[in-house]
Amino acid sequence: MFLNIVTNTTILQKIKNIPYYKTDLGNSFRRKDKRGAPTKVAFDTPFVEGYYINNQRLLMKSGKIGSINIYTDHGINQQSIHIYNDGNLFEFDFNQNDYRISGSMEKYLGALLKKIERDHKVALPKVKNDNEQEKPIVKKYVDPNKLFDTPGNVSWDDLQEYKKKQKNK
């Protein structure tokens, strides 16, 4: 399941202000033959190809927010945002008043995604940010006797454990 947002350059400028937005321009549509002449249009994802077949317009990949792909379509009305999820289109008119009330484009897009889940009963995939990676919890083995066994490998935790052990005696 992939989320794709398609909008025009005006709204894209507001989306670029989201702190998690990363520029990703995608791949070239044109492939060249051995002589260097462009031969045909080749699409890098099935979504872009399907969009081209349905709308007769090429999408330009602009970036990503976690696992959400952001595309620009220069033929879209200035005030609309299209959100695609597994072939389903959810079209929203950009509401300047709601945008101001939410305070940021991040919260505005989040409200649109919650509206899709609530009104259309569609389970959207969890968006995982590239910066948020699950870190395994590593429990350190603390040895208070390490101070005498191998004094060169003593950690701060070993010293604290040694002090606790001395206080308890």
Secondary structure, 3 states (H helix, E strand, C coil): CCEEEEECHHHHHHHCCCCCEEECCCCCCEEECCCCCEEEECCCCHHHHHHHHHHCCCCEEEEEECCEEEEECCCCCCCEEEEEECCEEEEEECCHHHHHHHCCHHHHHHHHHHHHHHHCCCCCCCCCCCCCCCCCCCCCCCCCCHHHHCHHHCCHHHHHHHHHHHHHC
